[in-house]
C-alpha cells in the first residue's frame, strides 16, 4: 500500500473523454461481430459486447469493448494470428486481468488483447477462455448494470468524477475506478444468485 505522503504517478496520458450512451454502439457491435465471425474460424465460441458501451444509459468512452470466447487457451493464439493477418494490432501486452484475491498469473484471469486495424474506429478485443473467471465477470458486470438502474447511475457518476479528476490520464482514471469493480462484483454476484443468472443466459446472438 502506498503511504499517504508518497506521490502517485501515472504514465499513460491519453485524455479521458466520456460521452452519453450512443444507440449506434449496438449497431456498430453487430456489424463488427459479423465481421469477426467470418474471419475467426471454428475456434471462436462466442462474441460478446461488453464494457460500458454495452450498457444503455451509461456514459462511456467511445471505444467498443468486445470479448471473444474460445473453448481452450491454445485457440486464443490461433485466433490472434488470424486477426493480425488481416490488420488487427497487438495492443498493450496485457496477459492477465488483475483481480483482488486471485493470483496475478492465474489461468482464471489470463487473456490476449488486440486493437483495431490502423485507421478504423477505436476498439478493444479481449480474447478469453470460456468458463474462466474473467470471461464470466465481463458478462456479469454488463448484465448487472443493464438490469440495475441505481447501480448503473452511481457507476456513471463515479466515472464522470474520475474523468474530472484525471482528464488527461487514463491511468489515473482507471486507478479511481478499480475499487468500484470489486464492490460491484459482490453486489452483482448476489443479484446473479437471486435471479438465477448464468453466463450464457444473455449472450449476444449473431444472425
Secondary structure, DSSP 8 states (H G I E B T S, - for coil): ---TTS------------B---THHHHHHHHHHHHHHHHH-TTEEEEEEESGGGSTT--B-S-EEEEEEESSHHHHHHHHHHHHHTT-EE-S---B---TTS-TT-TTSB-EEEE--TTS--EEEEEEETTSHHHHHHHHHHHHHHH-HHHHHHHHHHHHHHHHHTTT-HHHHHHHHHHHHHHHHHHHHHHHHHHT--TTTT-----
